[in-house]
Amino acid sequence: MIGVGAGAGRAAWVVIGVMLLAGVLRAGEADLIKNGDFKDGTSGWSELASDADREAAVVDFEGGKALKLARKTAKAAAQAVQYNLKLKPQTLYRLSVTGKGDTRAVVSLRPSSSKDKDYFKLCKSWATSAAPLDPSKDLATETLLFDAGQKADSAFLALRLDGEAPGTYQVTSVALTEVGGTKADKSELVIAHLGDSITITSYLPFSQRVDALLQAAIQKAFPNLRTRQLNLAADGEFVKELFDTKRYDQYMKENYDKIDVAIIRYGGNDQPRYSADEFKKLLNALCDNLIRDYPGITIVLGTGTCLNAAGDINKKYGPYWQATRDLANERKFLLADVYRRFEKEASPKTAKAEGDMHPSAFGVKLTAEVEYETLEAVLKAR
């Protein structure tokens, strides 16, 4: 499926995959969201409240209706929630949200499973299927293609204002439609991203994340290659936690029956917890698990970011990036050396903020370029 982002002055990304930019309800598609155009007022929506501090209400807007989320007093919450969305396992869904405003809003799709009580916690959907809707003077659309995997069978959807400052965002439409099945298919290449916040970048819209940008590059170069992206990374995660919480077993192995390529970028949250040698052992164990559970998988190990003019921070994390390089070399895995690319760029523009290891949108763009270059030979072989 193809999505295009709309909004004056904004780039249009063409993407096919698990997370991508923009989409609209297509003819014949059933919409799981009730009253997604708000023509029936607040019907189907819950948790709306309006008082002296906030407003969450359906209003007349540009010839139609819109959900108005307004914060009048700092820190006041404004939201709307739709519960009891019924999902089908091994199904791909397109979530599209259109709106505009002078402050950031957030859309969050929160799946759960009647078969696995731990799924809601382990899927970490507050990162993987939630994202900001940036301020915009013109209507803009963001879309998430969500793979329900083998476990998710229900969900709720929330729209809320981000941050604490006063501001307003109007949502004109929300849709959640079924795209197709996700059962294992030999003709489709499934690329999974594993790691922490530098990979999921939950502070960026879906369209600016590494999986969306990598998918765009792949589709441009190989238009006939069917590829699907799974960004399974989560803020704060480290390798030992992935194992200890059973997230690897219950959320990944039991939930996704096909992964052809795994791009693995850990280290940032491992550093405070154990040595680089221990990190290397755990990373090696993760690779062993993936090779066992997904026969024929291609492993890509990736380094973290390099902060411009921050030698002390780079020195602190350097041993973990080197451990990644060493393991890739020893086991003949592919290496996406993002650190070296950032180091070569030597620009403060690669970081989210001064002294912050998290990449900016520009930094994520560079990361996607490195990952594409690393995978190019594999893609050509398909």
N, C-alpha and C positions, 0 to 999 in steps of 0.2 A: 504494500500500500504506500501511497505517496502523499506527503503533506507539504504545504508551503505556508510560510509565515507571512502574515499581512500586517502592514503598519508603515506609515510614512517614514522614510529615512532608515528603515530597517532592512537588513540583508534578508534575502529569501533563500532558505536552505532546502534542498531537495534530499529527502532521506527515506530509507526503507529500513525498518528494524523495530526493536523493542521500545526505544524512546526516540521520538522525532518531533519535528515542528509542524504544527498546524494541520487542520483537517476540518471537514464539515460533514454534516449528516448527509449520506448519499441515498439516492432513491432505493427503496426496498429494504433499508436497514432499520431494524427495530431498535428503539432507544430505550435503554434500561432506566434512564433518568426520567422521573415523572415531572412534567411541567418545567422542562429545561429552558423554555423560552419565557417563562414567568407570565404568560398570558392569563393564567388562572390564579394570579396573585401569589400567595405563599403556599398554596396547596402542594402537598408533598414534601415541604421543607420544614425543618424543626430548628430549635435553638435560636430563633430570631428574637431580638429584644431591642426596643427603642426607649430611650429616656434622655435625661439631660446630658449624659456622658457619651452616648453612642446612638447609632441608628442602623438597624438591619431590617430593611423593608423593601417591598416591590413598589416601584415608582414609574410614572410616565417618563420615557426617555427617548428622544430623537425619533418620534413617531411610533414607538413601540413600548415595550416594557423592559425593565432591568431590575436586577437585585442591587440595591444601593447599600454598600457597607461604608459607614462613616464613623470616624472616631473624633469626638468633639473635645474630649478631655484626655490628656496624656495617659497612656497605659490602659485605657478602657478597651475591652474586647468587643469586637463586632464580627459575627459569624452566621453562617447558615449551614445546616447539615441535612443530608438525605440518607436515611438508614435503610437496611434490608434490601440491598441490591443483590440479586441472585446471579451468581457466576457459574459457568460450566468449566470443569477441569480441562486442561490441555486445549485452551481456547485463547485466541488473541483478541483483545479488545482495544478499541480506539476511544480515548477520552479526550474531548476537545472543549476548551473553554475560551470564550471571546469576551473581551471587555476593555475598559480603559479607565484611567484615573490619575490622580496626582500623588499617589503613594503606592507602595507595594502591597499586593494581596498574595495569598498563598492558596493553591489548590492541593488537596491531599486525598488520594484514594487509598483506603485502609482495608486491605483484604484480610479474611480470616478463614479458618477451615474447621468444619464440624468433625473431621477425621483426626485432627491433630491440634490439641489445645495449646500447644506451644508455638504453632505456626505464626500467630499474630505477633508475638514477641520476636521470633527468630527472623521473620522476613524483613524486619526493620523498615517498614514502609514509610515511616516518617522521613526517611532519606531516599529510598529507592523509587517510591511512587508519589512523592510530594515535591513541589517546586514553587518558587516565587513567580508571580505575574508582575513584570516590571511596570513602572509608571509609563503612561503613554498618552499623548494628546489625541491619537487616533485609535480606533478599534484595532486590537491585535489579538491574534489567536495563538495559543500554545496547545500542543497535543502530545499525549503520552500513549504509546502502544504498549499495553500491559499484557504480559504472558501469565495466565493464571497458573501455569504449571500443572502438576497432578493433584494438588491439594486444595487450592483456594476454591471455595464454593459460595462465598458471600462477601459483602464489603459494605462500607459506608463511605460517603464522599463529603468532604468538608471544604467550605470556602470561608476564608477569614482574612482580616487585615494583618499584615506583618508589622513588626517593630512596635514602637510605643508612641510615636509622635502623631498628632492629629492629621487627618487626611481622609480622602474619599476614593473609593474604587467602585465602578459600576460594572456588573457582569450582565451581558445581554443574552448569553446562551451557554448552556452546558449540555453535552451529549456523551453518552457511553454506549458504543455500538459494537456488535460482534463482527470481527474481521474474517476469522477463519480458524482452522485447527492448527495445533502446534505439535502434533505427534511426530516422532522421529521420521525424517525424510532424507534419504541419501543425497538428494539433489540440492539440499539446502545446507549452507555452512553456518553453524551457530558459534558465535564468538562471545565468550563470557569474560567480564571484567571483574577481578577480585582485588580487594584492597581496602583502603580507608578513605578519609575525607578528600585526599588529593585526587582520588579517582572518581568518587561519586559527586564531588563538588555540589552538595545539596543547596548551596547558597546561590547557584546559577539556575536559570530556566532550563528546562529539558533540552531545548534546542542548542544550548551552548555547552553541553556536556560532552565528554570525550567520545562516548559511544555514538552520539548523533553525528559528530564531525568525522569520526572514522568511517561511519557508514556512508556519509556523503562522498568521501574520497573514493571509497571502494566502488560505489555505484557509478561514479563518473568515469573511472578507469575500466570497470568491468560491468557494463550495463546488463549483461545477460547472466550474471552470477547471482543466484538467490542467496542472500545473506541476512541473518537476523542477529541482533545484538542483545545481550543480557548484561545490564550493569548491576551487579550484585554487591558492589562495595557499600560500605557504611561508615559514617563518621565514627572515629574513635576505635575502630576495630584493629586488632593485632592477631597474629597467626595463632598463638596459644588460645586466645579467646574463641576463635573460629572453631577450634576443636573442643575446648572445654564446655562450651555452651551447647554443643551438638548442632550448631548452625550448619556446619559442613554436612553432617549426616542427614539431618531432618529437613533442612531448607534447600540444600543443593542436591545431594545425591538422590534423595527420595523424591524430589520435586521436579527435577529436570532430567529427562531420559537421554538427552543428546547434547553434548558440548564437544565441538570439534577443535576449538582454539580457546586456550585460557591465557589471558593477559593478567599477570600477577604483580601487584605493586604494593608491598607492605614495607614496614621498617620504621615509619615515623612514630607509631605508637608502641612499637616493640622496644625502641631505644631506652625508654625510662624503666623498663621492666626486666630486661635480661641482656646478657652480653651479645656482641655481634656473632660470636661462635654459636651460642645457643639459638640465636635467630636463624642462622644458616641451617642448623639441624632441623628446626621446625619447618623452615621453608622447603627443605629437601623432603620432609615427611609429607607436606602438602602436595608436592609434585608427585610423590609415589602414590598417594591416594587418588589423585586425578588420573594418573596413568592406569591404575587398577580399575577404577570405576567407569572410565570413558576410554576404552581401547582405541588406539590410533590417534589420541589427542595430540595436538601441537602445543607445547608449553612455551610461553614468552615471559621471561622475567624482566621486570622494569625497575629502574632506579627512581628515587624521589626527586625532588626539585633542588635546584641550586639557587640560593638567595644572593642577589647582586650586592656586592660590598658588605657581606656579612660573614667574614671568615670564621668567626667563632662558632656560629651556628652550623656552618657547613662542615667544620672540623668535628663537631659533636656528632653529626649524623653520618659523616663520611664512612666510618667503618661498616655501617649497615648497607650502604650502597655498594661498597667494595665486596662485601660478603655475597651480595646478589650477583655481581659480576663474576666472582670466583665460582659460584655454583653453576651459573650458566655455562662457563667455560669448561668446568669439569664434566658436566653431564651433557654437553653439546646442545643445550637449549638455546633458543633465540634470545637475544638481549635487546631491549628497547632502552637505551641509555639516555633517559630524559634529562638527567643531571648534566651530562656533557653538552646537550643541546642548549639548556638554559645558561650554562657556563659560557658557551660560545656567544650567545645572544648578548650577555653582559648588560642587561637592561632592567631597571626597576619595574618596567611595565609587565614583566612576567609574573609578578606577585600580586596577590589580592590587596595587600597593604604593606607598608614598610615594616620589615622584620617579620612578616607573616609567610610561612612556608606554603600556604595554600595558593595555588595558581589563580591568576586572573583569567578572564575570558581569553585574553591573548595567550596566556601561558597554556591554557587547555588546547588552544589551536596548535601551538608548537608540539604539545604532547601527542596530539592526534597525527601530526605529520611524522613524528618519530615512529609511532606505532605502525602507520601505514607503510613506511619505508622498510620496517622490520618484517612485515608480513607480505610484502609484494611478491617475493618468490613463491610463497605458499599459495597465494591467490592465482598467480599465473599457472601453477601446476593443476589447479582445479579446472 
